[in-house]
Amino acid sequence: MEKQQTDYELMYILDATKSEEELQALVEKFKALVEANGTLTEQDLIGKRRLAYQINDMSDGYYVLLKFTSGHDFPAELKRVLGITDGVMRSLVTKTAV
């Protein structure tokens, strides 16, 4: 029996003081992780934006939005990896409504 696939969105903010190469490496890391565990349907590199409030004394962040489908157990692992990755300031994985 095939596993149930669910639609999710991941928005994460990277440390904008990182170099362009470091930012690209982090974006590729999470894209590859999603593709290995589900199906990436959309990637939006929003780019550097002003934060609503300072995080770690920083006022800018590099925003990325990923939309994907996966099994119900993958988002917990994705949150864990995001939480321990240096350079990720904030992240949020949400289930999208049908």
N, C-alpha and C positions, 0 to 999 in steps of 0.2 A: 504494500500500500504506500502511495506517495505521501510525503510529509506535507502538512498544510503550510502554504506560503502566505505570508502577511505583508502588507505594504508598510514601510517605515520611512521616516525622514530623520536625517542626522544633520544637525547644525553644530558646527564647532568653530571656536575662535582660537587662532594661533597667535603666539607672541610676535608682534609686528616688528620687533627689533632684530629678529633673526634675518639672515641673509636670504636672498632670492632662492639660492640653491637649497638651503635648509628648509625653507617653506615648501618648495616643490617636492623635496624628499618626503616630508610629512604628508602632504596631500597624496602623493603616490602610494605611501604606506597604507593609508586608510582606504584608498580606492582599491588597492590590491586585496586588502583584508575583506572588504565587502564583496568583491568579485569572487573570492575563494569560498565564501560561505553563503552566497546568495546571488541575486541578479541586480546589477546597478542599472537603474532606469534613467537617472539624470544626475549630472554633476554641475553645480553652479559655483564658479570661483568668484565670489562677490568682491573680494579684495579687501584692501585696507580701509577701515572705517573708524570713526570716532566712537568710543564706547559710551554707553549711557552713564556709567560711573566707573571710577578707576578700579582696576584689578591689579594687585601687586604693584602699586604706584605707576601703572601704565594707563594712558588715556586712549591708545589706539590698539586695534586688533585686526588680524587678517581673517575674514569670515569665509567659510566654505559650507555649502549645502549639498548633501547627497540624498537622493531618493533611491530606495532599493526595496526589493522583496527578499524575504528569507524565512526560515523556520522560526518558531517562537523562542528558541533557546539562544540564538545568536546575539540579539541585542544586549543581553547581560554580559557576554564575553566582550563585545565591542565597547561597552561602557567601562569595563575593567581595563582594557588596553588603553583607552583614551585617558583614564584616570592616572595611569602610571607612566605616560609618555611625556618626556620633557618638552616643553614648548606649547602644550595644549593648555590654554587658560580656562576655557569653559567648554562644555559640550552638553547636548541634549538630544536624546533619541526618543522619538515619538511615533506611535502607531497612527497612521493616517486613516481617517474615516472613509468609509466606502460610500 
